[in-house]
Amino acid sequence: MIQRIQTIWTFLAVLAAVFLFITGQDVIISESLPILDATCVILVLIGLLSVFSYKNRKRQILLNNISIIINALLVGVLIYWLLNLSGGIQFPEKGIEPVFSLIAIVCLFIANIYIKKDERLVKSVDRLR
């Protein structure tokens, strides 16, 4: 069901991707490819697909794991970008971008825990029938 706790955690991960898209407009990793923008759009689409595939818990776990991997790669790319900034990380407005990916990773891990908990509950009820 859409009002389950794992849906809320997955939706928080989607919000983190949206905030990353908004705050990451000044991130230039590659001159010709908008890597961050495309990645954020992919994360939002995967997250929304995961939210609305609540009937298929295995697909939901798979989509969340894919999103976790993409976010982990994105954290590495953003930290690389931060280390190559001219002037370092002494500006308070710089450096917030990897935090959103880390928040998304934590939210998706928690969502996967609750999805697995629901899967165990459904299997235990099926054994009783």
VEXDREN-2710 file (C-alpha; in Angstrom, 1 decimal):
% VEXDREN-2710
k/r/px/py/pz
1/MET/0.0/0.0/0.0
2/ILE/1.1/3.5/-0.7
3/GLN/0.8/4.7/2.9
4/ARG/3.4/2.2/4.3
5/ILE/6.5/3.4/6.1
6/GLN/8.8/2.2/3.3
7/THR/7.0/4.4/0.9
8/ILE/7.7/7.5/3.1
9/TRP/11.4/6.6/3.3
10/THR/11.6/6.1/-0.5
11/PHE/9.8/9.4/-1.1
12/LEU/12.3/11.1/1.2
13/ALA/15.1/9.7/-1.0
14/VAL/13.2/11.1/-4.1
15/LEU/13.1/14.5/-2.3
16/ALA/16.8/14.3/-1.7
17/ALA/17.4/13.8/-5.4
18/VAL/15.2/16.7/-6.2
19/PHE/17.1/18.9/-3.8
20/LEU/20.3/17.7/-5.3
21/PHE/19.0/18.7/-8.7
22/ILE/18.1/22.2/-7.4
23/THR/21.4/22.8/-5.5
24/GLY/23.6/21.2/-8.1
25/GLN/23.0/23.7/-10.8
26/ASP/26.5/25.2/-10.3
27/VAL/28.2/21.8/-10.4
28/ILE/30.2/21.4/-13.6
29/ILE/31.8/17.9/-13.8
30/SER/32.1/17.7/-17.5
31/GLU/31.8/20.6/-20.0
32/SER/29.8/18.8/-22.6
33/LEU/27.6/16.4/-20.5
34/PRO/25.1/17.4/-17.8
35/ILE/26.0/14.4/-15.7
36/LEU/24.5/15.6/-12.4
37/ASP/21.2/16.7/-14.0
38/ALA/20.7/13.5/-15.9
39/THR/21.6/11.4/-12.8
40/CYS/19.1/13.3/-10.6
41/VAL/16.3/12.8/-13.2
42/ILE/17.1/9.1/-13.3
43/LEU/17.1/8.9/-9.5
44/VAL/13.7/10.6/-9.3
45/LEU/12.2/8.3/-11.9
46/ILE/13.6/5.2/-10.3
47/GLY/12.3/6.4/-6.9
48/LEU/8.9/7.1/-8.1
49/LEU/8.7/3.8/-9.9
50/SER/9.7/2.2/-6.6
51/VAL/7.1/4.1/-4.7
52/PHE/4.3/3.0/-7.1
53/SER/5.4/-0.7/-7.4
54/TYR/4.3/-1.4/-3.8
55/LYS/2.6/-4.6/-4.8
56/ASN/5.9/-6.1/-6.1
57/ARG/8.2/-6.0/-3.1
58/LYS/11.1/-7.7/-4.9
59/ARG/11.0/-5.2/-7.7
60/GLN/10.9/-2.4/-5.1
61/ILE/14.0/-3.8/-3.3
62/LEU/15.8/-4.1/-6.7
63/LEU/14.9/-0.5/-7.7
64/ASN/16.1/0.8/-4.3
65/ASN/19.4/-1.1/-4.6
66/ILE/19.9/0.3/-8.0
67/SER/19.2/3.8/-6.6
68/ILE/21.7/3.2/-3.7
69/ILE/24.4/2.2/-6.2
70/ILE/23.8/5.3/-8.3
71/ASN/23.8/7.5/-5.2
72/ALA/27.0/6.0/-4.0
73/LEU/28.7/6.6/-7.4
74/LEU/27.3/10.2/-7.3
75/VAL/28.8/10.8/-3.9
76/GLY/32.2/9.8/-5.2
77/VAL/31.8/12.1/-8.3
78/LEU/30.7/15.0/-6.1
79/ILE/33.5/14.6/-3.6
80/TYR/36.0/14.5/-6.5
81/TRP/34.4/17.7/-7.8
82/LEU/34.7/19.3/-4.4
83/LEU/38.3/18.4/-4.1
84/ASN/39.1/19.9/-7.5
85/LEU/37.3/23.2/-6.8
86/SER/39.5/26.3/-6.9
87/GLY/39.7/27.8/-3.5
88/GLY/38.9/24.6/-1.6
89/ILE/35.8/24.0/0.5
90/GLN/36.0/27.1/2.5
91/PHE/32.8/28.6/1.1
92/PRO/29.8/27.6/3.2
93/GLU/27.5/27.2/0.2
94/LYS/29.8/24.7/-1.4
95/GLY/29.9/21.1/-0.3
96/ILE/26.2/20.5/0.4
97/GLU/25.7/18.4/-2.7
98/PRO/27.1/15.1/-1.4
99/VAL/25.0/15.3/1.7
100/PHE/21.8/14.9/-0.3
101/SER/23.1/11.7/-1.8
102/LEU/24.1/10.4/1.6
103/ILE/20.7/11.2/3.0
104/ALA/19.1/9.3/0.0
105/ILE/21.3/6.3/0.7
106/VAL/20.3/6.1/4.3
107/CYS/16.6/6.6/3.5
108/LEU/16.8/3.8/0.9
109/PHE/18.5/1.4/3.3
110/ILE/15.8/2.0/5.9
111/ALA/13.1/1.6/3.2
112/ASN/14.7/-1.8/2.2
113/ILE/14.6/-2.9/5.9
114/TYR/10.9/-2.2/6.1
115/ILE/10.2/-3.8/2.7
116/LYS/12.0/-7.0/3.8
117/LYS/10.1/-6.9/7.1
118/ASP/6.8/-6.8/5.1
119/GLU/8.0/-9.7/2.9
120/ARG/8.7/-11.8/5.9
121/LEU/5.3/-11.0/7.3
122/VAL/3.5/-12.0/4.1
123/LYS/5.5/-15.3/3.9
124/SER/4.6/-16.1/7.5
125/VAL/1.0/-15.5/6.9
126/ASP/1.1/-17.7/3.8
127/ARG/2.5/-20.5/5.8
128/LEU/-0.4/-20.3/8.2
129/ARG/-3.0/-20.8/5.5
END
